[in-house]
Amino acid sequence: MRCINCGAEARRIDPASEGVELVCPECGRFCVSDSVMRHRKSQAFDIEQTRIWLHREREINPDRCPQINSENVIWANR
Ligand SMILES: [Zn+2]
């Protein structure tokens, strides 16, 4: 599948919980909740800000796959 953040060719893996989990060569491994997946049809992520956020989350919680959900999602300005 295409990376939900940047559109690069990414590998989808079975999510540990709800939503989508994938590994992107550019963004790394992350999860996206079902609610964000629904909103994503009309909006795109801020690619750079989302990568920075993912990087920070991995530093805080190295053992956990960071999940983008409706509380922390960074939408691109339209
Ligand atoms: Zn990506």
N, CA, C, O and the ligand as a Tripos MOL2 file, in Angstrom:
@<TRIPOS>MOLECULE
protein
  313   311    79     0     0
PROTEIN
NO_CHARGES

@<TRIPOS>ATOM
      1 N           0.8390   -1.1960    0.0000 N.3       1 MET1
      2 CA          0.0000    0.0000    0.0000 C.3       1 MET1
      3 C           0.8770    1.2510    0.0000 C.2       1 MET1
      4 O           2.0770    1.1720    0.2650 O.2       1 MET1
      5 N           0.2850    2.3880   -0.2940 N.am      2 ARG2
      6 CA          0.9910    3.6630   -0.2250 C.3       2 ARG2
      7 C           1.0150    4.1490    1.2170 C.2       2 ARG2
      8 O           0.0560    3.9760    1.9680 O.2       2 ARG2
      9 N           2.1490    4.7690    1.5880 N.am      3 CYS3
     10 CA          2.2530    5.3290    2.9360 C.3       3 CYS3
     11 C           1.1510    6.3640    3.1470 C.2       3 CYS3
     12 O           0.9150    7.2120    2.2860 O.2       3 CYS3
     13 N           0.4810    6.2910    4.2940 N.am      4 ILE4
     14 CA         -0.6180    7.2070    4.5890 C.3       4 ILE4
     15 C          -0.1020    8.6280    4.7810 C.2       4 ILE4
     16 O          -0.8230    9.5960    4.5370 O.2       4 ILE4
     17 N           1.1350    8.7470    5.2140 N.am      5 ASN5
     18 CA          1.6980   10.0850    5.4170 C.3       5 ASN5
     19 C           2.2660   10.6660    4.1190 C.2       5 ASN5
     20 O           1.8400   11.7340    3.6820 O.2       5 ASN5
     21 N           3.2260    9.9680    3.5030 N.am      6 CYS6
     22 CA          3.9810   10.5970    2.4120 C.3       6 CYS6
     23 C           3.6950   10.0090    1.0310 C.2       6 CYS6
     24 O           4.1000   10.5980    0.0290 O.2       6 CYS6
     25 N           3.0140    8.8730    0.9470 N.am      7 GLY7
     26 CA          2.6750    8.3130   -0.3520 C.3       7 GLY7
     27 C           3.7210    7.3840   -0.9420 C.2       7 GLY7
     28 O           3.5270    6.8610   -2.0390 O.2       7 GLY7
     29 N           4.8310    7.1660   -0.2350 N.am      8 ALA8
     30 CA          5.8490    6.2270   -0.7080 C.3       8 ALA8
     31 C           5.3180    4.7990   -0.6220 C.2       8 ALA8
     32 O           4.3510    4.5220    0.0880 O.2       8 ALA8
     33 N           5.9680    3.9000   -1.3560 N.am      9 GLU9
     34 CA          5.5580    2.5000   -1.3070 C.3       9 GLU9
     35 C           5.8680    1.9420    0.0850 C.2       9 GLU9
     36 O           7.0240    1.9210    0.5070 O.2       9 GLU9
     37 N           4.8380    1.4940    0.7870 N.am     10 ALA10
     38 CA          4.9860    1.0390    2.1690 C.3      10 ALA10
     39 C           4.4300   -0.3650    2.3190 C.2      10 ALA10
     40 O           3.6680   -0.8420    1.4790 O.2      10 ALA10
     41 N           4.8200   -1.0080    3.3870 N.am     11 ARG11
     42 CA          4.3710   -2.3670    3.6590 C.3      11 ARG11
     43 C           3.3330   -2.3370    4.7780 C.2      11 ARG11
     44 O           3.5800   -1.7970    5.8560 O.2      11 ARG11
     45 N           2.1840   -2.9180    4.5100 N.am     12 ARG12
     46 CA          1.1390   -2.9630    5.5190 C.3      12 ARG12
     47 C           1.3200   -4.2030    6.3930 C.2      12 ARG12
     48 O           1.5940   -5.2880    5.8790 O.2      12 ARG12
     49 N           1.1710   -4.0520    7.6850 N.am     13 ILE13
     50 CA          1.2600   -5.2110    8.5770 C.3      13 ILE13
     51 C          -0.0010   -5.2950    9.4160 C.2      13 ILE13
     52 O          -0.7380   -4.3190    9.5520 O.2      13 ILE13
     53 N          -0.2390   -6.4640    9.9730 N.am     14 ASP14
     54 CA         -1.4430   -6.6560   10.7680 C.3      14 ASP14
     55 C          -1.3690   -5.7860   12.0200 C.2      14 ASP14
     56 O          -0.4250   -5.9020   12.8010 O.2      14 ASP14
     57 N          -2.3540   -4.9190   12.2150 N.am     15 PRO15
     58 CA         -2.2970   -4.0340   13.3760 C.3      15 PRO15
     59 C          -2.5240   -4.7970   14.6760 C.2      15 PRO15
     60 O          -3.2800   -5.7660   14.7240 O.2      15 PRO15
     61 N          -1.8360   -4.3260   15.7500 N.am     16 ALA16
     62 CA         -2.0140   -4.9310   17.0700 C.3      16 ALA16
     63 C          -3.4040   -4.6020   17.6130 C.2      16 ALA16
     64 O          -3.9870   -5.3890   18.3590 O.2      16 ALA16
     65 N          -3.9380   -3.4200   17.2310 N.am     17 SER17
     66 CA         -5.2820   -3.0580   17.6890 C.3      17 SER17
     67 C          -6.0710   -2.5900   16.4760 C.2      17 SER17
     68 O          -5.8430   -3.0740   15.3670 O.2      17 SER17
     69 N          -7.0000   -1.6500   16.6730 N.am     18 GLU18
     70 CA         -7.8000   -1.1710   15.5450 C.3      18 GLU18
     71 C          -6.9600   -0.2710   14.6380 C.2      18 GLU18
     72 O          -5.8830    0.1790   15.0300 O.2      18 GLU18
     73 N          -7.4450   -0.0140   13.4470 N.am     19 GLY19
     74 CA         -6.7680    0.8980   12.5520 C.3      19 GLY19
     75 C          -5.8370    0.2100   11.5760 C.2      19 GLY19
     76 O          -6.0000   -0.9710   11.2690 O.2      19 GLY19
     77 N          -4.8580    0.9620   11.0900 N.am     20 VAL20
     78 CA         -3.9280    0.4960   10.0700 C.3      20 VAL20
     79 C          -2.5140    0.6350   10.6250 C.2      20 VAL20
     80 O          -2.1890    1.6200   11.2880 O.2      20 VAL20
     81 N          -1.6750   -0.3700   10.3440 N.am     21 GLU21
     82 CA         -0.2790   -0.2950   10.7560 C.3      21 GLU21
     83 C           0.5790   -0.5360    9.5240 C.2      21 GLU21
     84 O           0.3050   -1.4530    8.7490 O.2      21 GLU21
     85 N           1.6230    0.2800    9.3330 N.am     22 LEU22
     86 CA          2.4530    0.1140    8.1510 C.3      22 LEU22
     87 C           3.9030    0.5020    8.4280 C.2      22 LEU22
     88 O           4.2200    1.1730    9.4100 O.2      22 LEU22
     89 N           4.7670    0.0490    7.5190 N.am     23 VAL23
     90 CA          6.1830    0.3900    7.5870 C.3      23 VAL23
     91 C           6.5440    1.1040    6.2960 C.2      23 VAL23
     92 O           6.4470    0.5380    5.2070 O.2      23 VAL23
     93 N           6.9610    2.3590    6.4340 N.am     24 CYS24
     94 CA          7.3440    3.1740    5.2810 C.3      24 CYS24
     95 C           8.8530    3.3790    5.3170 C.2      24 CYS24
     96 O           9.4070    3.6170    6.3900 O.2      24 CYS24
     97 N           9.5440    3.2920    4.1620 N.am     25 PRO25
     98 CA         10.9890    3.4980    4.1650 C.3      25 PRO25
     99 C          11.3760    4.9090    4.6110 C.2      25 PRO25
    100 O          12.4900    5.1230    5.0870 O.2      25 PRO25
    101 N          10.4700    5.8640    4.4610 N.am     26 GLU26
    102 CA         10.7650    7.2490    4.8310 C.3      26 GLU26
    103 C          10.2700    7.6050    6.2320 C.2      26 GLU26
    104 O          10.9500    8.3140    6.9730 O.2      26 GLU26
    105 N           9.0970    7.1160    6.5880 N.am     27 CYS27
    106 CA          8.4620    7.5160    7.8540 C.3      27 CYS27
    107 C           8.6370    6.4800    8.9560 C.2      27 CYS27
    108 O           8.3790    6.7760   10.1230 O.2      27 CYS27
    109 N           9.0690    5.2720    8.6070 N.am     28 GLY28
    110 CA          9.2060    4.2300    9.6100 C.3      28 GLY28
    111 C           7.8950    3.5240    9.8800 C.2      28 GLY28
    112 O           6.9560    3.5880    9.0870 O.2      28 GLY28
    113 N           7.8490    2.8430   11.0290 N.am     29 ARG29
    114 CA          6.6630    2.0690   11.3760 C.3      29 ARG29
    115 C           5.7210    2.9190   12.2210 C.2      29 ARG29
    116 O           6.1380    3.5420   13.1970 O.2      29 ARG29
    117 N           4.4530    2.9370   11.8400 N.am     30 PHE30
    118 CA          3.4780    3.6660   12.6390 C.3      30 PHE30
    119 C           2.0770    3.1350   12.3820 C.2      30 PHE30
    120 O           1.8400    2.3860   11.4340 O.2      30 PHE30
    121 N           1.1550    3.5390   13.2500 N.am     31 CYS31
    122 CA         -0.2420    3.1130   13.1520 C.3      31 CYS31
    123 C          -1.1250    4.3410   12.9560 C.2      31 CYS31
    124 O          -0.7710    5.4510   13.3550 O.2      31 CYS31
    125 N          -2.2650    4.1220   12.3420 N.am     32 VAL32
    126 CA         -3.2480    5.1880   12.1550 C.3      32 VAL32
    127 C          -4.6100    4.6390   12.5830 C.2      32 VAL32
    128 O          -5.0160    3.5580   12.1570 O.2      32 VAL32
    129 N          -5.3000    5.3910   13.4240 N.am     33 SER33
    130 CA         -6.5860    4.9170   13.9400 C.3      33 SER33
    131 C          -7.6740    4.9690   12.8650 C.2      33 SER33
    132 O          -7.5430    5.6710   11.8630 O.2      33 SER33
    133 N          -8.7420    4.2180   13.0920 N.am     34 ASP34
    134 CA         -9.8510    4.1670   12.1310 C.3      34 ASP34
    135 C         -10.4810    5.5450   11.9230 C.2      34 ASP34
    136 O         -10.8510    5.8950   10.8020 O.2      34 ASP34
    137 N         -10.6040    6.3280   13.0010 N.am     35 SER35
    138 CA        -11.2600    7.6330   12.8640 C.3      35 SER35
    139 C         -10.4260    8.5640   11.9780 C.2      35 SER35
    140 O         -10.9760    9.3180   11.1750 O.2      35 SER35
    141 N          -9.1040    8.5100   12.1250 N.am     36 VAL36
    142 CA         -8.2450    9.3350   11.2690 C.3      36 VAL36
    143 C          -8.3120    8.8360    9.8280 C.2      36 VAL36
    144 O          -8.2940    9.6380    8.8940 O.2      36 VAL36
    145 N          -8.3900    7.5230    9.6430 N.am     37 MET37
    146 CA         -8.4900    6.9750    8.2920 C.3      37 MET37
    147 C          -9.7440    7.4870    7.5900 C.2      37 MET37
    148 O          -9.7300    7.7120    6.3800 O.2      37 MET37
    149 N         -10.8200    7.6700    8.3390 N.am     38 ARG38
    150 CA        -12.0560    8.1830    7.7350 C.3      38 ARG38
    151 C         -11.8870    9.6420    7.3140 C.2      38 ARG38
    152 O         -12.2940   10.0220    6.2160 O.2      38 ARG38
    153 N         -11.2840   10.4640    8.1870 N.am     39 HIS39
    154 CA        -11.0850   11.8880    7.8650 C.3      39 HIS39
    155 C         -10.0850   12.0690    6.7390 C.2      39 HIS39
    156 O         -10.1150   13.0670    6.0180 O.2      39 HIS39
    157 N          -9.2040   11.1000    6.5970 N.am     40 ARG40
    158 CA         -8.1170   11.2260    5.6470 C.3      40 ARG40
    159 C          -8.6130   11.2680    4.1960 C.2      40 ARG40
    160 O          -7.8850   11.6990    3.3010 O.2      40 ARG40
    161 N          -9.8280   10.8300    3.9710 N.am     41 LYS41
    162 CA        -10.3710   10.8510    2.6070 C.3      41 LYS41
    163 C         -10.4440   12.2700    2.0570 C.2      41 LYS41
    164 O         -10.3440   12.4790    0.8480 O.2      41 LYS41
    165 N         -10.6190   13.2430    2.9470 N.am     42 SER42
    166 CA        -10.7490   14.6280    2.4860 C.3      42 SER42
    167 C          -9.5700   15.5040    2.8930 C.2      42 SER42
    168 O          -9.4890   16.6550    2.4630 O.2      42 SER42
    169 N          -8.6470   14.9850    3.7170 N.am     43 GLN43
    170 CA         -7.5260   15.7890    4.1950 C.3      43 GLN43
    171 C          -6.2340   14.9960    4.1120 C.2      43 GLN43
    172 O          -6.2530   13.7650    4.1300 O.2      43 GLN43
    173 N          -5.1130   15.6950    4.0230 N.am     44 ALA44
    174 CA         -3.8050   15.0540    3.9980 C.3      44 ALA44
    175 C          -3.0140   15.4420    5.2430 C.2      44 ALA44
    176 O          -3.2400   16.4980    5.8340 O.2      44 ALA44
    177 N          -2.0930   14.5800    5.6270 N.am     45 PHE45
    178 CA         -1.2210   14.8910    6.7590 C.3      45 PHE45
    179 C          -0.1970   15.9410    6.3510 C.2      45 PHE45
    180 O           0.1420   16.0760    5.1760 O.2      45 PHE45
    181 N           0.2880   16.6810    7.3400 N.am     46 ASP46
    182 CA          1.4800   17.5030    7.1480 C.3      46 ASP46
    183 C           2.6720   16.5480    7.2190 C.2      46 ASP46
    184 O           3.0510   16.1000    8.3000 O.2      46 ASP46
    185 N           3.2590   16.2410    6.0620 N.am     47 ILE47
    186 CA          4.2370   15.1620    5.9790 C.3      47 ILE47
    187 C           5.4360   15.4060    6.9030 C.2      47 ILE47
    188 O           5.8200   14.5240    7.6710 O.2      47 ILE47
    189 N           6.0190   16.5940    6.8270 N.am     48 GLU48
    190 CA          7.2210   16.8610    7.6270 C.3      48 GLU48
    191 C           6.9150   16.8860    9.1220 C.2      48 GLU48
    192 O           7.6350   16.2840    9.9190 O.2      48 GLU48
    193 N           5.8420   17.5860    9.4980 N.am     49 GLN49
    194 CA          5.4920   17.6670   10.9140 C.3      49 GLN49
    195 C           5.1350   16.2940   11.4700 C.2      49 GLN49
    196 O           5.4520   15.9760   12.6160 O.2      49 GLN49
    197 N           4.4750   15.4880   10.6530 N.am     50 THR50
    198 CA          4.1020   14.1480   11.1050 C.3      50 THR50
    199 C           5.3460   13.2890   11.3040 C.2      50 THR50
    200 O           5.4130   12.5170   12.2610 O.2      50 THR50
    201 N           6.3330   13.4090   10.4170 N.am     51 ARG51
    202 CA          7.5800   12.6550   10.5860 C.3      51 ARG51
    203 C           8.3040   13.0610   11.8600 C.2      51 ARG51
    204 O           8.8330   12.2160   12.5830 O.2      51 ARG51
    205 N           8.3230   14.3690   12.1310 N.am     52 ILE52
    206 CA          8.9670   14.8570   13.3550 C.3      52 ILE52
    207 C           8.2480   14.2970   14.5780 C.2      52 ILE52
    208 O           8.8790   13.8750   15.5460 O.2      52 ILE52
    209 N           6.9300   14.3010   14.5190 N.am     53 TRP53
    210 CA          6.1390   13.7880   15.6310 C.3      53 TRP53
    211 C           6.4220   12.2990   15.8420 C.2      53 TRP53
    212 O           6.6160   11.8510   16.9720 O.2      53 TRP53
    213 N           6.4420   11.5430   14.7530 N.am     54 LEU54
    214 CA          6.7070   10.1080   14.8450 C.3      54 LEU54
    215 C           8.0790    9.8600   15.4620 C.2      54 LEU54
    216 O           8.2370    8.9890   16.3180 O.2      54 LEU54
    217 N           9.0640   10.6290   15.0250 N.am     55 HIS55
    218 CA         10.4240   10.4880   15.5420 C.3      55 HIS55
    219 C          10.4510   10.7320   17.0460 C.2      55 HIS55
    220 O          11.0900    9.9910   17.7930 O.2      55 HIS55
    221 N           9.7550   11.7710   17.4810 N.am     56 ARG56
    222 CA          9.7240   12.1060   18.9040 C.3      56 ARG56
    223 C           9.0250   11.0130   19.7090 C.2      56 ARG56
    224 O           9.4760   10.6380   20.7910 O.2      56 ARG56
    225 N           7.9090   10.5050   19.1640 N.am     57 GLU57
    226 CA          7.1860    9.4320   19.8570 C.3      57 GLU57
    227 C           8.0620    8.1990   20.0460 C.2      57 GLU57
    228 O           8.0010    7.5390   21.0840 O.2      57 GLU57
    229 N           8.8810    7.8910   19.0350 N.am     58 ARG58
    230 CA          9.7520    6.7110   19.1400 C.3      58 ARG58
    231 C          10.8280    6.9110   20.1920 C.2      58 ARG58
    232 O          11.2750    5.9560   20.8270 O.2      58 ARG58
    233 N          11.2390    8.1550   20.3720 N.am     59 GLU59
    234 CA         12.2350    8.4300   21.4170 C.3      59 GLU59
    235 C          11.6140    8.2910   22.7910 C.2      59 GLU59
    236 O          12.2540    7.8070   23.7250 O.2      59 GLU59
    237 N          10.3560    8.7200   22.9140 N.am     60 ILE60
    238 CA          9.6790    8.6540   24.2140 C.3      60 ILE60
    239 C           9.3060    7.2050   24.5350 C.2      60 ILE60
    240 O           9.5100    6.7320   25.6530 O.2      60 ILE60
    241 N           8.7530    6.5060   23.5300 N.am     61 ASN61
    242 CA          8.2830    5.1270   23.7220 C.3      61 ASN61
    243 C           8.8990    4.1980   22.6850 C.2      61 ASN61
    244 O           8.2380    3.8340   21.7130 O.2      61 ASN61
    245 N          10.1600    3.8090   22.8810 N.am     62 PRO62
    246 CA         10.8410    3.0050   21.8470 C.3      62 PRO62
    247 C          10.1940    1.6340   21.6350 C.2      62 PRO62
    248 O          10.3720    1.0280   20.5790 O.2      62 PRO62
    249 N           9.4500    1.1400   22.6230 N.am     63 ASP63
    250 CA          8.8840   -0.2030   22.5140 C.3      63 ASP63
    251 C           7.5140   -0.2130   21.8700 C.2      63 ASP63
    252 O           6.9610   -1.2780   21.5940 O.2      63 ASP63
    253 N           6.9550    0.9880   21.6260 N.am     64 ARG64
    254 CA          5.5740    1.0320   21.1530 C.3      64 ARG64
    255 C           5.5270    1.6140   19.7510 C.2      64 ARG64
    256 O           6.2780    2.5320   19.4240 O.2      64 ARG64
    257 N           4.6370    1.0720   18.9250 N.am     65 CYS65
    258 CA          4.4070    1.6310   17.5990 C.3      65 CYS65
    259 C           3.5860    2.9060   17.7600 C.2      65 CYS65
    260 O           2.4690    2.8430   18.2760 O.2      65 CYS65
    261 N           4.0970    4.0590   17.3390 N.am     66 PRO66
    262 CA          3.3300    5.3010   17.5100 C.3      66 PRO66
    263 C           2.0260    5.2750   16.7180 C.2      66 PRO66
    264 O           2.0030    4.8930   15.5480 O.2      66 PRO66
    265 N           0.9480    5.6840   17.3700 N.am     67 GLN67
    266 CA         -0.3460    5.6860   16.6890 C.3      67 GLN67
    267 C          -0.8360    7.1140   16.4680 C.2      67 GLN67
    268 O          -0.9420    7.9100   17.4010 O.2      67 GLN67
    269 N          -1.1290    7.4110   15.2110 N.am     68 ILE68
    270 CA         -1.7310    8.7020   14.8720 C.3      68 ILE68
    271 C          -3.2360    8.5580   15.0690 C.2      68 ILE68
    272 O          -3.8790    7.7400   14.4120 O.2      68 ILE68
    273 N          -3.7940    9.3590   15.9790 N.am     69 ASN69
    274 CA         -5.2340    9.2920   16.2160 C.3      69 ASN69
    275 C          -5.8150   10.7060   16.1800 C.2      69 ASN69
    276 O          -5.0990   11.6720   15.9140 O.2      69 ASN69
    277 N          -7.1210   10.8190   16.4490 N.am     70 SER70
    278 CA         -7.7780   12.1180   16.2700 C.3      70 SER70
    279 C          -7.2500   13.1650   17.2490 C.2      70 SER70
    280 O          -7.4470   14.3610   17.0320 O.2      70 SER70
    281 N          -6.5760   12.7320   18.3320 N.am     71 GLU71
    282 CA         -6.0380   13.7010   19.2980 C.3      71 GLU71
    283 C          -4.7070   14.3110   18.8430 C.2      71 GLU71
    284 O          -4.4190   15.4710   19.1370 O.2      71 GLU71
    285 N          -3.9030   13.5250   18.1250 N.am     72 ASN72
    286 CA         -2.5540   14.0100   17.8200 C.3      72 ASN72
    287 C          -2.2870   14.2110   16.3200 C.2      72 ASN72
    288 O          -1.1980   14.6420   15.9420 O.2      72 ASN72
    289 N          -3.2550   13.9080   15.4800 N.am     73 VAL73
    290 CA         -3.0280   14.0160   14.0380 C.3      73 VAL73
    291 C          -2.6840   15.4620   13.6470 C.2      73 VAL73
    292 O          -3.2540   16.4110   14.1840 O.2      73 VAL73
    293 N          -1.7430   15.6130   12.7040 N.am     74 ILE74
    294 CA         -1.3340   16.9330   12.2160 C.3      74 ILE74
    295 C          -1.7600   17.0400   10.7500 C.2      74 ILE74
    296 O          -1.1200   16.4730    9.8650 O.2      74 ILE74
    297 N          -2.8290   17.7610   10.5130 N.am     75 TRP75
    298 CA         -3.3100   17.9240    9.1330 C.3      75 TRP75
    299 C          -2.5130   19.0170    8.4340 C.2      75 TRP75
    300 O          -2.0490   19.9700    9.0580 O.2      75 TRP75
    301 N          -2.3680   18.8550    7.1220 N.am     76 ALA76
    302 CA         -1.7170   19.8940    6.3250 C.3      76 ALA76
    303 C          -2.6560   21.0930    6.2210 C.2      76 ALA76
    304 O          -3.8770   20.9420    6.1890 O.2      76 ALA76
    305 N          -2.0700   22.2730    6.1710 N.am     77 ASN77
    306 CA         -2.8850   23.4780    5.9480 C.3      77 ASN77
    307 C          -3.3700   23.4820    4.5040 C.2      77 ASN77
    308 O          -2.6110   23.2200    3.5700 O.2      77 ASN77
    309 N          -4.6450   23.7830    4.3480 N.am     78 ARG78
    310 CA         -5.1710   23.8040    2.9900 C.3      78 ARG78
    311 C          -5.3160   25.2180    2.4870 C.2      78 ARG78
    312 O          -5.7480   25.4290    1.3530 O.2      78 ARG78
    313 ZN          5.9060    7.5860    4.4900 Zn       79 ZN79
@<TRIPOS>BOND
     1     1     2 1
     2     2     3 1
     3     3     4 2
     4     3     5 am
     5     5     6 1
     6     6     7 1
     7     7     8 2
     8     7     9 am
     9     9    10 1
    10    10    11 1
    11    11    12 2
    12    11    13 am
    13    13    14 1
    14    14    15 1
    15    15    16 2
    16    15    17 am
    17    17    18 1
    18    18    19 1
    19    19    20 2
    20    19    21 am
    21    21    22 1
    22    22    23 1
    23    23    24 2
    24    23    25 am
    25    25    26 1
    26    26    27 1
    27    27    28 2
    28    27    29 am
    29    29    30 1
    30    30    31 1
    31    31    32 2
    32    31    33 am
    33    33    34 1
    34    34    35 1
    35    35    36 2
    36    35    37 am
    37    37    38 1
    38    38    39 1
    39    39    40 2
    40    39    41 am
    41    41    42 1
    42    42    43 1
    43    43    44 2
    44    43    45 am
    45    45    46 1
    46    46    47 1
    47    47    48 2
    48    47    49 am
    49    49    50 1
    50    50    51 1
    51    51    52 2
    52    51    53 am
    53    53    54 1
    54    54    55 1
    55    55    56 2
    56    55    57 am
    57    57    58 1
    58    58    59 1
    59    59    60 2
    60    59    61 am
    61    61    62 1
    62    62    63 1
    63    63    64 2
    64    63    65 am
    65    65    66 1
    66    66    67 1
    67    67    68 2
    68    67    69 am
    69    69    70 1
    70    70    71 1
    71    71    72 2
    72    71    73 am
    73    73    74 1
    74    74    75 1
    75    75    76 2
    76    75    77 am
    77    77    78 1
    78    78    79 1
    79    79    80 2
    80    79    81 am
    81    81    82 1
    82    82    83 1
    83    83    84 2
    84    83    85 am
    85    85    86 1
    86    86    87 1
    87    87    88 2
    88    87    89 am
    89    89    90 1
    90    90    91 1
    91    91    92 2
    92    91    93 am
    93    93    94 1
    94    94    95 1
    95    95    96 2
    96    95    97 am
    97    97    98 1
    98    98    99 1
    99    99   100 2
   100    99   101 am
   101   101   102 1
   102   102   103 1
   103   103   104 2
   104   103   105 am
   105   105   106 1
   106   106   107 1
   107   107   108 2
   108   107   109 am
   109   109   110 1
   110   110   111 1
   111   111   112 2
   112   111   113 am
   113   113   114 1
   114   114   115 1
   115   115   116 2
   116   115   117 am
   117   117   118 1
   118   118   119 1
   119   119   120 2
   120   119   121 am
   121   121   122 1
   122   122   123 1
   123   123   124 2
   124   123   125 am
   125   125   126 1
   126   126   127 1
   127   127   128 2
   128   127   129 am
   129   129   130 1
   130   130   131 1
   131   131   132 2
   132   131   133 am
   133   133   134 1
   134   134   135 1
   135   135   136 2
   136   135   137 am
   137   137   138 1
   138   138   139 1
   139   139   140 2
   140   139   141 am
   141   141   142 1
   142   142   143 1
   143   143   144 2
   144   143   145 am
   145   145   146 1
   146   146   147 1
   147   147   148 2
   148   147   149 am
   149   149   150 1
   150   150   151 1
   151   151   152 2
   152   151   153 am
   153   153   154 1
   154   154   155 1
   155   155   156 2
   156   155   157 am
   157   157   158 1
   158   158   159 1
   159   159   160 2
   160   159   161 am
   161   161   162 1
   162   162   163 1
   163   163   164 2
   164   163   165 am
   165   165   166 1
   166   166   167 1
   167   167   168 2
   168   167   169 am
   169   169   170 1
   170   170   171 1
   171   171   172 2
   172   171   173 am
   173   173   174 1
   174   174   175 1
   175   175   176 2
   176   175   177 am
   177   177   178 1
   178   178   179 1
   179   179   180 2
   180   179   181 am
   181   181   182 1
   182   182   183 1
   183   183   184 2
   184   183   185 am
   185   185   186 1
   186   186   187 1
   187   187   188 2
   188   187   189 am
   189   189   190 1
   190   190   191 1
   191   191   192 2
   192   191   193 am
   193   193   194 1
   194   194   195 1
   195   195   196 2
   196   195   197 am
   197   197   198 1
   198   198   199 1
   199   199   200 2
   200   199   201 am
   201   201   202 1
   202   202   203 1
   203   203   204 2
   204   203   205 am
   205   205   206 1
   206   206   207 1
   207   207   208 2
   208   207   209 am
   209   209   210 1
   210   210   211 1
   211   211   212 2
   212   211   213 am
   213   213   214 1
   214   214   215 1
   215   215   216 2
   216   215   217 am
   217   217   218 1
   218   218   219 1
   219   219   220 2
   220   219   221 am
   221   221   222 1
   222   222   223 1
   223   223   224 2
   224   223   225 am
   225   225   226 1
   226   226   227 1
   227   227   228 2
   228   227   229 am
   229   229   230 1
   230   230   231 1
   231   231   232 2
   232   231   233 am
   233   233   234 1
   234   234   235 1
   235   235   236 2
   236   235   237 am
   237   237   238 1
   238   238   239 1
   239   239   240 2
   240   239   241 am
   241   241   242 1
   242   242   243 1
   243   243   244 2
   244   243   245 am
   245   245   246 1
   246   246   247 1
   247   247   248 2
   248   247   249 am
   249   249   250 1
   250   250   251 1
   251   251   252 2
   252   251   253 am
   253   253   254 1
   254   254   255 1
   255   255   256 2
   256   255   257 am
   257   257   258 1
   258   258   259 1
   259   259   260 2
   260   259   261 am
   261   261   262 1
   262   262   263 1
   263   263   264 2
   264   263   265 am
   265   265   266 1
   266   266   267 1
   267   267   268 2
   268   267   269 am
   269   269   270 1
   270   270   271 1
   271   271   272 2
   272   271   273 am
   273   273   274 1
   274   274   275 1
   275   275   276 2
   276   275   277 am
   277   277   278 1
   278   278   279 1
   279   279   280 2
   280   279   281 am
   281   281   282 1
   282   282   283 1
   283   283   284 2
   284   283   285 am
   285   285   286 1
   286   286   287 1
   287   287   288 2
   288   287   289 am
   289   289   290 1
   290   290   291 1
   291   291   292 2
   292   291   293 am
   293   293   294 1
   294   294   295 1
   295   295   296 2
   296   295   297 am
   297   297   298 1
   298   298   299 1
   299   299   300 2
   300   299   301 am
   301   301   302 1
   302   302   303 1
   303   303   304 2
   304   303   305 am
   305   305   306 1
   306   306   307 1
   307   307   308 2
   308   307   309 am
   309   309   310 1
   310   310   311 1
   311   311   312 2
@<TRIPOS>SUBSTRUCTURE
     1 MET1         2 RESIDUE 1 A MET
     2 ARG2         6 RESIDUE 1 A ARG
     3 CYS3        10 RESIDUE 1 A CYS
     4 ILE4        14 RESIDUE 1 A ILE
     5 ASN5        18 RESIDUE 1 A ASN
     6 CYS6        22 RESIDUE 1 A CYS
     7 GLY7        26 RESIDUE 1 A GLY
     8 ALA8        30 RESIDUE 1 A ALA
     9 GLU9        34 RESIDUE 1 A GLU
    10 ALA10       38 RESIDUE 1 A ALA
    11 ARG11       42 RESIDUE 1 A ARG
    12 ARG12       46 RESIDUE 1 A ARG
    13 ILE13       50 RESIDUE 1 A ILE
    14 ASP14       54 RESIDUE 1 A ASP
    15 PRO15       58 RESIDUE 1 A PRO
    16 ALA16       62 RESIDUE 1 A ALA
    17 SER17       66 RESIDUE 1 A SER
    18 GLU18       70 RESIDUE 1 A GLU
    19 GLY19       74 RESIDUE 1 A GLY
    20 VAL20       78 RESIDUE 1 A VAL
    21 GLU21       82 RESIDUE 1 A GLU
    22 LEU22       86 RESIDUE 1 A LEU
    23 VAL23       90 RESIDUE 1 A VAL
    24 CYS24       94 RESIDUE 1 A CYS
    25 PRO25       98 RESIDUE 1 A PRO
    26 GLU26      102 RESIDUE 1 A GLU
    27 CYS27      106 RESIDUE 1 A CYS
    28 GLY28      110 RESIDUE 1 A GLY
    29 ARG29      114 RESIDUE 1 A ARG
    30 PHE30      118 RESIDUE 1 A PHE
    31 CYS31      122 RESIDUE 1 A CYS
    32 VAL32      126 RESIDUE 1 A VAL
    33 SER33      130 RESIDUE 1 A SER
    34 ASP34      134 RESIDUE 1 A ASP
    35 SER35      138 RESIDUE 1 A SER
    36 VAL36      142 RESIDUE 1 A VAL
    37 MET37      146 RESIDUE 1 A MET
    38 ARG38      150 RESIDUE 1 A ARG
    39 HIS39      154 RESIDUE 1 A HIS
    40 ARG40      158 RESIDUE 1 A ARG
    41 LYS41      162 RESIDUE 1 A LYS
    42 SER42      166 RESIDUE 1 A SER
    43 GLN43      170 RESIDUE 1 A GLN
    44 ALA44      174 RESIDUE 1 A ALA
    45 PHE45      178 RESIDUE 1 A PHE
    46 ASP46      182 RESIDUE 1 A ASP
    47 ILE47      186 RESIDUE 1 A ILE
    48 GLU48      190 RESIDUE 1 A GLU
    49 GLN49      194 RESIDUE 1 A GLN
    50 THR50      198 RESIDUE 1 A THR
    51 ARG51      202 RESIDUE 1 A ARG
    52 ILE52      206 RESIDUE 1 A ILE
    53 TRP53      210 RESIDUE 1 A TRP
    54 LEU54      214 RESIDUE 1 A LEU
    55 HIS55      218 RESIDUE 1 A HIS
    56 ARG56      222 RESIDUE 1 A ARG
    57 GLU57      226 RESIDUE 1 A GLU
    58 ARG58      230 RESIDUE 1 A ARG
    59 GLU59      234 RESIDUE 1 A GLU
    60 ILE60      238 RESIDUE 1 A ILE
    61 ASN61      242 RESIDUE 1 A ASN
    62 PRO62      246 RESIDUE 1 A PRO
    63 ASP63      250 RESIDUE 1 A ASP
    64 ARG64      254 RESIDUE 1 A ARG
    65 CYS65      258 RESIDUE 1 A CYS
    66 PRO66      262 RESIDUE 1 A PRO
    67 GLN67      266 RESIDUE 1 A GLN
    68 ILE68      270 RESIDUE 1 A ILE
    69 ASN69      274 RESIDUE 1 A ASN
    70 SER70      278 RESIDUE 1 A SER
    71 GLU71      282 RESIDUE 1 A GLU
    72 ASN72      286 RESIDUE 1 A ASN
    73 VAL73      290 RESIDUE 1 A VAL
    74 ILE74      294 RESIDUE 1 A ILE
    75 TRP75      298 RESIDUE 1 A TRP
    76 ALA76      302 RESIDUE 1 A ALA
    77 ASN77      306 RESIDUE 1 A ASN
    78 ARG78      310 RESIDUE 1 A ARG
    79 ZN79       313 GROUP 0 **** ****
